[in-house]
Amino acid sequence: MLTEELTDKVQPMIEEIYNGDFIQGLIHGTVDKNAIVHYLQADALYLKEFSNLYAMLIKQTESKPIAEFLLSQKEFSLGGESEAHAVLAGYADEKYEEIIAGGSWFPSADHYIKHLYYNAFTKSNPVFTLSAMAPCPYVYKKIAEMAIGRNNFSNDHPFKGWFEFYHNDIDPSIDGLFSIIDKEAASLSGGDREQIRNNFLESTEHEQRFFRMAAKKEKWRLK
């Protein structure tokens, strides 16, 4: 399966993400509160656009099962991760709505979302965009698995709930995305399959940059 090949290939980068400043800060409860705010401000905007992308892709498919899956993911993107975001906002000791009101497209997040929209606007088959979207839930799932498997979180650990959410609640998204990618890719040309590979690998790198963006509180230099 294509997704098996791709997930094998990205494991070293996922290890790097796990060992990066942001995730290690969550694991050890030492992450800068301003980095949390930065992350939430970017991620709230990102998830809203994820939902918009699913709406676009529904119009690109004639498959009722795929359309139903995309609709479920559209709804999940709008509110399904609120539990995880609430954990972070609680640590930052600020109201979530006030945090995200200051959201902005910081450079790495801006590059990432444009990568997704490029595929949505230039490809008529939704599998291309989905191959660029799939690393998002997959990376979070693997990070959560690694964190829970390698650490003994106490019940009062400030980010235990964040890791548990992505460990327990993201599987349907991953399974559905991977199933569509594998099925659709099987009938595509070699060049199109290569594009799907590249989309997946590039988005995994975008995920790494997104977490670095938060840790460094990245902003545009000239704004």
C-alpha positions in Angstrom: 0.0 0.0 0.0 1.2 3.5 -0.8 0.4 4.9 2.6 2.5 2.1 4.2 5.4 3.2 2.1 4.9 6.8 3.0 4.5 6.3 6.7 7.7 4.3 6.8 9.5 7.1 5.0 8.4 9.8 7.4 9.2 8.1 10.7 12.6 9.7 11.1 11.0 13.2 10.7 8.3 12.3 13.2 11.0 11.3 15.6 12.5 14.8 15.0 9.2 16.4 15.7 8.8 14.5 18.9 12.2 15.6 20.1 11.6 19.2 19.1 11.3 22.0 21.6 7.5 22.3 21.4 6.5 18.7 21.9 9.3 18.2 24.5 8.0 21.3 26.3 4.5 19.7 26.4 5.9 16.4 27.7 7.9 18.0 30.5 5.3 20.7 31.2 7.9 23.4 30.5 6.6 24.9 27.3 6.5 28.7 27.2 2.9 29.9 27.6 3.5 32.5 24.8 4.4 29.5 22.5 1.1 27.9 23.4 -0.8 31.1 22.5 1.2 31.4 19.2 0.3 27.8 18.4 -3.4 28.2 19.1 -3.6 31.4 17.2 -2.2 29.7 14.1 -4.0 26.4 14.5 -7.5 27.8 14.9 -7.1 29.5 11.5 -5.6 26.4 10.0 -8.4 24.1 11.2 -11.0 26.6 9.8 -9.3 26.3 6.4 -9.1 22.6 6.7 -12.9 22.6 7.0 -13.2 24.8 4.0 -11.0 22.5 2.0 -13.2 19.5 2.8 -16.2 21.5 1.6 -14.3 22.1 -1.7 -13.4 18.5 -2.1 -17.0 17.3 -1.6 -17.8 19.0 -4.9 -15.0 17.2 -6.6 -16.2 13.6 -6.0 -19.1 11.6 -7.4 -18.6 8.9 -4.7 -21.2 9.0 -2.0 -19.1 7.2 0.6 -16.2 9.6 0.0 -18.5 12.6 0.1 -20.0 11.4 3.4 -16.5 10.9 4.9 -15.4 14.4 3.8 -18.5 15.9 5.3 -17.8 14.2 8.6 -14.2 15.5 8.5 -15.5 19.0 7.7 -17.6 19.0 10.9 -14.7 17.5 12.9 -12.3 20.3 11.7 -14.8 22.9 12.9 -15.1 21.6 16.5 -13.7 18.2 17.0 -10.3 19.4 18.4 -11.9 21.9 20.8 -11.1 19.5 23.7 -7.4 19.5 22.8 -7.3 23.3 22.3 -9.1 23.7 25.7 -6.2 21.9 27.4 -3.7 24.3 25.9 -5.8 27.4 26.6 -6.1 26.3 30.2 -2.4 26.1 30.6 -2.0 29.5 29.1 -4.5 30.7 31.6 -6.4 32.8 29.0 -9.8 32.5 27.5 -9.7 30.5 24.2 -11.8 32.9 22.2 -9.6 35.8 23.3 -6.5 33.9 22.4 -7.6 33.0 18.8 -9.0 36.5 18.2 -5.3 37.5 17.8 -4.7 34.8 15.2 -2.5 35.5 12.2 -1.0 33.6 9.3 2.6 33.3 10.5 5.1 32.4 7.8 5.2 28.6 8.2 1.5 28.2 8.6 0.9 30.5 5.6 3.2 28.3 3.5 1.5 25.1 4.7 -2.1 26.2 3.9 -1.1 27.5 0.5 0.4 24.0 -0.3 -3.0 22.5 0.5 -5.0 25.0 -1.6 -2.6 24.7 -4.5 -3.7 21.1 -4.8 -7.3 21.9 -4.3 -7.4 24.5 -7.0 -5.2 22.8 -9.6 -6.3 19.1 -9.3 -9.8 17.8 -10.1 -9.3 14.6 -8.2 -9.6 15.1 -4.4 -6.9 12.5 -3.7 -4.2 15.0 -4.4 -5.4 17.4 -1.8 -6.2 14.6 0.7 -2.6 13.3 0.3 -1.4 16.7 1.4 -3.9 16.8 4.3 -3.4 13.3 5.7 0.0 13.9 7.4 -1.7 16.3 9.8 -3.8 13.8 11.8 -1.1 11.1 11.2 1.7 13.1 12.8 -0.4 14.0 15.8 -1.4 10.4 16.3 2.2 9.2 16.2 3.4 12.0 18.5 0.8 11.1 21.0 1.5 7.4 20.8 5.2 8.1 21.4 4.6 10.5 24.2 2.2 8.1 26.1 4.4 5.1 25.4 7.6 6.7 26.5 6.4 8.7 29.5 4.4 8.1 32.6 2.1 11.1 32.8 0.6 11.8 36.2 -3.1 12.6 36.4 -2.4 16.2 37.1 0.1 16.6 34.2 -1.0 19.8 32.4 -0.9 18.2 28.9 -2.0 14.7 29.6 -5.4 15.4 28.1 -3.8 16.8 24.9 -1.8 13.7 24.3 -4.8 11.4 25.2 -7.0 13.2 22.7 -4.8 12.6 19.8 -4.0 9.1 20.9 -7.6 8.1 21.2 -9.8 10.2 19.0 -8.0 10.8 15.6 -8.0 7.2 14.2 -11.2 7.6 12.1 -9.7 10.5 10.3 -6.5 8.7 9.5 -8.2 5.4 8.5 -10.6 7.2 6.1 -7.9 9.4 4.5 -5.5 6.5 4.0 -8.2 4.3 2.6 -9.1 6.9 0.0 -5.5 7.5 -0.9 -4.6 3.9 -1.4 -7.7 3.1 -3.4 -7.5 6.1 -5.7 -3.7 6.0 -6.2 -3.9 2.4 -7.4 -5.5 3.6 -10.7 -3.3 6.6 -11.2 -0.3 7.0 -13.5 3.2 6.9 -12.2 3.5 10.6 -12.4 0.4 11.2 -10.4 1.4 8.7 -7.8 4.7 10.5 -7.5 2.8 13.8 -6.9 0.8 12.1 -4.1 4.0 10.9 -2.5 5.5 14.4 -2.7 2.4 16.0 -1.2 2.5 13.6 1.7 6.2 14.1 2.4 6.1 17.9 2.0 3.2 18.2 4.4 5.0 16.1 7.0 7.8 18.6 6.8 5.3 21.4 7.0 4.0 19.8 10.3 7.5 20.0 11.6 7.8 23.7 10.7 4.4 24.4 12.2 5.6 23.2 15.7 8.9 25.0 15.3 7.0 28.1 14.4 5.1 27.9 17.7 8.2 27.2 19.7 10.1 30.2 18.2 6.9 32.4 18.1 7.7 33.0 14.5 6.4 36.2 12.8 6.9 38.0 9.6 10.1 40.1 9.9 8.7 43.1 8.0 5.2 43.3 9.5 
